[in-house]
């Protein structure tokens, strides 16, 4: 039996039509990384995001107390580094 790499708890705040949100979710799914998604269209969720991070933008990614925001191409390398993924994965 081999040890599976431990994965961090990932939460993402998204909107359905956001291209960077779609890219982020596709990337995480392709890597087999589970995440919990929150829909920023819900005013209560948007307020929760603002209270937790000071922002209500999409996509917004929370991992191990760290907040990543901005475009997918901006977030992916930072997330990959935090999760110990290879450079090719970003």
N, C-alpha and C positions, 0 to 999 in steps of 0.2 A: 504494500500500500504506500502511495506517495502522498506527501503533504501538499494540499492545494494551497496556492498563495492566498494569504488573507486579504480580503477586500475591505475597503473603508465603506462606511455608510455614506451614500451620496444622495443629496436632494437637489433637484433642479426646479427652478421657477421658469415657466415657459408660457408662450401663447401659441395657438395652433398654426397661424400663418407665418410665423417668424422663421425665415430661412436658416438663421444661425441656430435656432432651437431645434429645428428638424435635423440639421447636420449633427448637432451635439448628441441628440438621442440616437440617431443612426450609428454614430461612431461608438457610443457606449454599448449599444446592442451588439454590434459587430465584434466587439472585444469580449462580449459575454459578461459585461460589468452591470450588475443590477443597480437600479436607481429608483427613487421615489419622485414622482413628478407632481408639481403643484401648478394649477392653471391661474395665471395672473389676471384673467378676465373676471374672476370672482373678486369683488371688492374686499371681502374679508381676507382672502389669500394675499391680495396686493398689500393690504395693510400689515399683515403678518410679515411679509417680505421686508417691508420698510422698517418695521420695528426690529427685526432680527439683523438687518444689514445696513439700513440707512438708504436703501435703494429699492426701486420698483421697476427695474429694467429686465428685459429678456434677451438672452438667457442669463440666468443667475444661478451659479452652482455653489453648493456648500458641501465641503468635505473636511471632516476632522477639525471643525471650527474655523476653517479658512474659507474665504469667499472669493469666487472667481466671477468676473463679469466682463462684458465686451463681446466681440465677435467670436465665433467658433475658432477661427484660425488664431486668435489671441489666447483663448482659454486652453485649447487642446495641449500645447506643449507644456504649460504649467501643470495641468492635471496629470499628464503623462509622467512628468517628473515626480510629482507628489506620490503617485501610485506605483512608481518604479517600473514603468513600462518602457519598452525600447523606443528609441528615437523614431523608428519606422512606424510605430503605432500612432504617433501624433500627426 
